[in-house]
Amino acid sequence: MSIDMGILDEITDTVLRFSRKGKTAKSLRDAATSSYVSCPYEIHLGDAFAWLEGREENSIQAIVTDPPYGLKEYTDIEKTKLRNGRGGVWRIPPSFDGHKRSPLPRFTVLDEADIAALRSFFARFAKQAMRVLVPGAHIMIATNPLLSQHVYVPLMDAGFEKRGEIIRLVQTLRGGDRPKNAHKEFADVSVMPRSGWEPWGLFRKPCEGRVQDNLRKWGTGGLRRVSGNSPFLDVILSSVARGEERKIAAHPSLKPQEFMRQLVRAALPLGWGLILDPFMGSGSTVAAATAVGYNSIGIEQDSTYFAAAQKAIPALARLMPKTAPAAKEQSGEMLATAKRPKAAPHRKGGRVRRGADG
């Protein structure tokens, strides 16, 4: 695996700041390098809730996960339809310009019983997550604009603090369609907006005392900065996973490494700890953690996806994303350093007024 020297330098700086006196810079850098290269991970085939129930308290520093949004799409019946190309709950778009589009679950087909099951699912998850996470630990959890409230409320009811949302700017094929079977009659109507973003809920288990106290005791409570000058931002430019990543890991909800590495890296503020993905899929979170030098654990109950993850994780971790410069993996940094357009002056009432920033 190739080592990003910028990340390695930051790991070294962190070790230096929190090390005991008497250690040489060389020995500390060697230790950081060794930790980065090894970055062991564990993956388990089984039920996430059973695993969480058996996990000791206060033993996980962060959870980064893309869970089953609607549950229904990952039942055995619907997965069989998906793998046979029949769809069912899954919308299987046609190929376009020679590219095969990824399936998308139809969340609008969920009824009241499905929604109740969804809330119950995340209430159960939140209870177990609160127990295994250390104080100040964050959860970064993928959702979508239609169902996010059913994911967020159970987490807050369990005692997690909502710390905002991470907005993944990504253009998909979701939304923007004309009325079904009446597209010619209502050619100028879209049933719902074309989606251009994906929300990731950001939650934190309450700290013990001040953030600085929690950082000293548990190593958590905040988010790792991109650099000394740039904090982690809550808007990240992204793309859909395609090309080589799709060949490595064939999962309908695969997220690109360029995006996942930014989330995972930010989740451990001091650069050390254990990342958990209880709904692993084909392993993109674990691969991202491995790529940035973090230890991680992944849980997956579907044997097909688990087998795919076994092969995909090391391959994804070695992959160098092509959609962003290696020196700026955090697209938020590009947003932060971008120049704002100059405001155009306007005359009104005999005075020159400067237009407000857009």
matplotlib code that plots the C-alpha trace (Angstrom):
import matplotlib.pyplot as plt

x = [0.0, 1.4, 1.5, 0.2, 3.1, 0.9, -1.3, 1.7, 3.2, -0.1, 0.0, 3.6, 2.7, -0.1, 2.1, 4.7, 2.2, 0.9, 4.0, 6.2, 9.4, 12.6, 11.3, 13.1, 11.3, 12.7, 11.5, 8.0, 7.8, 8.9, 6.1, 3.6, 4.7, 4.4, 0.9, -0.2, 1.0, -0.5, -3.8, -5.5, -9.2, -11.7, -14.8, -17.6, -20.4, -23.4, -26.2, -25.0, -27.3, -26.1, -22.5, -23.2, -24.9, -21.8, -19.4, -18.0, -19.1, -17.1, -14.9, -15.6, -14.3, -16.6, -19.3, -19.3, -22.0, -24.4, -27.3, -30.3, -32.4, -35.8, -35.1, -37.5, -35.1, -32.7, -35.1, -34.2, -37.2, -36.1, -32.4, -33.2, -35.2, -32.3, -29.8, -32.0, -32.5, -36.2, -36.2, -39.1, -38.5, -35.3, -35.4, -33.0, -32.3, -31.5, -27.9, -27.0, -24.1, -22.8, -22.7, -24.7, -26.5, -26.7, -30.0, -31.8, -34.3, -37.8, -38.3, -41.7, -43.2, -42.8, -46.1, -46.9, -45.8, -42.5, -41.9, -42.7, -40.3, -37.6, -38.0, -37.9, -34.8, -32.9, -34.1, -32.6, -29.4, -29.2, -29.5, -26.7, -24.5, -24.9, -23.6, -20.5, -19.3, -17.0, -18.1, -17.7, -17.7, -19.4, -21.8, -21.8, -24.8, -26.0, -29.6, -31.7, -34.0, -37.2, -36.4, -33.8, -36.3, -37.0, -33.3, -32.5, -35.3, -34.5, -30.9, -31.8, -34.3, -31.5, -29.5, -27.3, -26.6, -27.3, -24.2, -25.5, -25.4, -22.6, -23.9, -22.6, -23.1, -23.8, -26.0, -27.9, -30.9, -33.3, -36.3, -37.1, -39.4, -42.7, -45.9, -45.8, -47.9, -48.8, -45.5, -46.8, -49.9, -47.9, -44.6, -43.7, -44.3, -41.8, -43.2, -40.3, -37.0, -34.1, -31.8, -28.4, -27.3, -27.2, -27.4, -25.2, -26.4, -23.7, -24.4, -22.2, -22.5, -22.3, -18.9, -17.7, -17.1, -15.5, -14.4, -10.8, -11.2, -13.0, -10.2, -7.6, -9.4, -11.2, -9.5, -12.9, -15.3, -14.4, -13.6, -10.1, -9.2, -8.1, -5.0, -3.9, -5.6, -8.7, -11.3, -13.5, -16.5, -20.0, -20.3, -18.3, -18.2, -18.6, -19.5, -21.1, -18.9, -18.0, -15.3, -12.7, -14.4, -17.6, -15.5, -13.9, -17.0, -20.4, -22.8, -25.9, -25.1, -21.4, -19.9, -16.7, -13.4, -12.7, -15.7, -15.5, -11.9, -12.8, -15.5, -13.5, -10.4, -12.5, -14.2, -11.1, -10.0, -6.5, -5.9, -6.2, -9.1, -11.4, -14.0, -17.1, -19.3, -22.1, -23.7, -20.6, -21.9, -19.0, -16.6, -16.1, -15.9, -13.4, -11.3, -11.3, -10.2, -7.4, -6.3, -6.0, -4.3, -7.1, -8.2, -11.7, -14.4, -17.1, -20.2, -22.3, -25.1, -25.5, -23.1, -22.8, -21.8, -19.5, -17.7, -17.4, -16.0, -13.3, -11.9, -12.8, -11.4, -7.7, -8.2, -10.2, -7.7, -4.9, -6.9, -5.9, -9.1, -8.8, -11.5, -9.5, -5.9, -4.1, -2.9, -6.5, -8.5, -10.8, -12.9, -14.1, -10.6, -11.1, -14.4, -12.8, -9.9, -11.9, -12.1, -15.5, -16.8, -16.5, -19.7, -20.9, -21.7, -25.2, -26.5, -29.7, -31.0, -27.8, -25.6, -23.3, -24.1, -22.1, -24.1, -24.2, -22.3, -24.5]
y = [0.0, 3.5, 5.9, 9.5, 11.4, 14.4, 12.1, 10.4, 13.8, 14.7, 11.3, 12.0, 15.5, 14.1, 11.4, 14.1, 16.3, 13.6, 11.6, 11.4, 13.4, 11.6, 10.0, 11.0, 12.3, 9.4, 6.7, 8.3, 8.6, 5.0, 4.0, 6.1, 4.5, 1.0, 1.8, 3.3, 0.3, -2.4, -0.7, -4.0, -4.6, -7.2, -8.2, -10.5, -12.3, -12.1, -9.9, -6.4, -6.2, -9.6, -8.4, -5.0, -6.8, -8.8, -5.8, -4.3, -0.8, 2.3, 0.4, 2.1, 5.6, 6.2, 4.7, 5.5, 3.6, 3.5, 1.4, -0.1, 3.0, 1.3, -2.3, -3.6, -3.4, -5.8, -8.5, -11.9, -11.5, -8.1, -8.9, -11.9, -9.7, -7.3, -9.9, -11.4, -8.0, -7.8, -4.8, -5.1, -2.3, -1.6, 0.7, -0.6, 2.3, 1.6, 1.8, 5.3, 6.2, 2.6, 2.9, 0.6, 2.6, 1.4, 0.2, 2.6, 1.6, 3.2, 4.7, 6.2, 2.7, 2.3, 2.2, 3.0, -0.4, -0.1, 3.3, 2.0, -0.9, 1.6, 3.6, 0.5, -0.6, 2.6, 2.9, -0.5, 0.5, 3.8, 2.1, -0.3, 2.4, 4.6, 1.7, 0.7, 4.2, 6.1, 9.5, 12.2, 9.6, 10.5, 8.7, 9.5, 7.8, 8.0, 8.6, 10.5, 13.5, 11.4, 9.3, 11.1, 12.1, 8.4, 7.8, 11.0, 11.0, 7.6, 8.6, 11.8, 9.9, 7.6, 10.6, 11.4, 15.1, 16.1, 18.0, 18.8, 17.1, 16.4, 17.2, 15.0, 16.9, 14.2, 13.9, 10.7, 9.5, 9.9, 12.2, 14.6, 12.2, 13.1, 11.5, 7.8, 6.7, 10.4, 11.8, 13.2, 14.7, 16.5, 17.0, 20.1, 18.5, 16.6, 14.6, 15.5, 17.4, 15.8, 14.9, 16.7, 15.9, 13.1, 13.9, 12.1, 12.7, 13.7, 12.8, 12.7, 10.8, 13.5, 14.3, 13.9, 17.5, 19.9, 18.9, 19.3, 17.0, 14.4, 14.6, 14.0, 11.0, 9.4, 10.8, 12.0, 14.9, 16.7, 16.2, 16.0, 19.0, 18.8, 20.8, 23.5, 26.1, 24.2, 22.6, 19.7, 21.2, 19.8, 20.1, 17.6, 17.5, 13.9, 11.6, 8.3, 5.2, 4.1, 2.5, 0.5, 0.7, -0.8, -3.6, -4.3, -4.0, -4.7, -3.3, -1.2, 1.4, 1.6, 5.0, 6.2, 6.0, 9.7, 10.6, 7.8, 8.5, 12.1, 11.0, 8.3, 10.5, 13.2, 10.8, 10.3, 13.8, 12.7, 10.2, 7.1, 4.8, 2.2, 2.8, 0.6, -0.1, -2.4, -2.5, -3.1, -4.1, -4.7, -2.9, 0.7, 2.1, -0.5, 0.1, 3.8, 3.4, 1.1, 3.6, 6.5, 4.3, 3.6, 0.4, -0.7, -3.4, -4.3, -6.4, -7.8, -10.4, -11.1, -13.8, -12.6, -9.1, -10.4, -12.5, -9.5, -7.4, -10.0, -9.5, -5.8, -4.2, -4.6, -3.7, -0.6, 0.5, 0.4, 2.4, 6.0, 7.9, 9.7, 12.3, 14.6, 15.6, 13.4, 16.5, 17.7, 14.6, 16.8, 18.6, 20.9, 22.4, 23.2, 24.9, 26.8, 28.1, 29.0, 32.7, 34.2, 36.1, 39.8, 41.6, 43.9, 47.5, 48.8, 52.3, 53.1, 56.4, 58.3, 56.0, 53.2, 50.0, 46.8, 43.7, 41.1, 37.8, 35.3]
z = [0.0, -0.9, 2.0, 1.6, 3.2, 4.0, 6.2, 7.6, 8.6, 10.5, 12.2, 13.3, 14.5, 16.6, 18.1, 18.9, 20.7, 22.9, 23.5, 26.6, 26.8, 25.8, 22.6, 19.4, 16.4, 14.3, 16.7, 16.8, 13.0, 12.7, 15.1, 13.2, 9.9, 11.3, 12.6, 9.3, 7.2, 9.4, 10.3, 11.0, 10.4, 11.4, 9.4, 10.8, 9.0, 11.2, 12.7, 13.7, 16.7, 18.1, 17.7, 19.4, 22.3, 22.9, 22.6, 25.8, 26.8, 25.8, 23.3, 20.0, 19.0, 16.0, 13.8, 10.1, 8.2, 5.3, 6.7, 5.0, 4.5, 4.2, 5.4, 2.8, 0.0, 1.8, 2.5, 0.9, -1.5, -2.8, -2.9, -5.1, -7.5, -7.6, -8.4, -11.1, -12.6, -12.0, -9.7, -7.3, -4.7, -6.7, -9.6, -12.3, -14.7, -18.3, -19.7, -20.9, -23.2, -22.8, -19.0, -16.8, -14.2, -10.6, -9.1, -6.7, -4.0, -4.4, -0.9, -2.0, -1.9, 1.9, 3.7, 7.4, 8.6, 6.8, 8.4, 11.8, 11.3, 10.2, 13.3, 15.5, 13.7, 14.3, 17.9, 18.6, 16.8, 18.7, 22.1, 21.3, 19.8, 22.9, 25.0, 22.9, 21.9, 24.2, 25.4, 22.7, 19.9, 16.7, 14.4, 10.7, 9.1, 5.6, 4.8, 2.2, 2.2, 2.2, 5.3, 7.3, 10.0, 10.7, 11.3, 13.2, 15.8, 17.3, 17.7, 19.5, 21.6, 22.7, 24.0, 21.0, 20.3, 16.7, 15.5, 12.0, 8.6, 6.2, 2.7, -0.1, -3.3, -5.8, -8.9, -9.2, -11.2, -8.2, -8.7, -11.5, -13.3, -14.9, -13.7, -14.3, -17.4, -18.0, -19.0, -22.3, -20.8, -18.0, -19.9, -17.8, -14.4, -12.2, -9.3, -7.1, -7.4, -9.1, -6.2, -6.2, -2.6, 0.0, 3.8, 6.3, 9.9, 12.3, 15.9, 19.1, 22.3, 25.1, 26.4, 29.9, 30.9, 28.5, 25.0, 25.9, 29.0, 26.8, 24.2, 26.9, 28.5, 25.5, 22.4, 21.1, 21.2, 18.0, 14.3, 12.8, 10.8, 7.2, 8.1, 10.5, 8.4, 7.2, 9.4, 8.2, 6.3, 6.1, 2.3, 0.3, -3.5, -4.7, -7.5, -7.8, -7.4, -10.9, -13.1, -11.2, -7.8, -9.2, -10.7, -7.4, -5.2, -6.8, -4.3, -5.2, -2.4, -2.9, -1.9, -3.6, -1.7, -2.3, -0.3, 2.4, 3.2, 4.1, 6.5, 8.1, 8.6, 10.2, 12.6, 14.8, 15.9, 17.2, 14.5, 16.6, 17.7, 16.3, 13.5, 13.3, 10.4, 11.6, 8.1, 6.1, 2.7, 0.4, 2.7, 1.5, 5.1, 6.2, 3.1, 3.7, 7.3, 6.1, 3.5, 6.0, 8.6, 11.1, 12.7, 11.9, 12.3, 9.8, 10.3, 7.4, 7.6, 3.9, 2.9, -0.8, 0.2, 3.0, 0.4, -1.9, 1.0, 1.8, -1.7, -2.1, 1.0, 0.3, -3.3, -2.5, 0.2, -2.4, -4.9, -5.5, -6.4, -9.7, -9.2, -6.9, -6.5, -3.9, -2.2, -1.5, -0.6, 1.4, -1.1, 1.6, 1.6, -2.1, -1.2, 1.7, -0.3, -3.5, -4.2, -3.9, -7.0, -6.7, -6.0, -8.7, -7.7, -8.3, -8.3, -6.5, -5.2, -6.2, -4.1, -5.0, -3.1, -3.1, -3.9, -1.1, -1.5, -3.3]

ax = plt.figure().add_subplot(projection="3d")
ax.plot(x, y, z, "-o")
ax.set_aspect("equal")
plt.show()
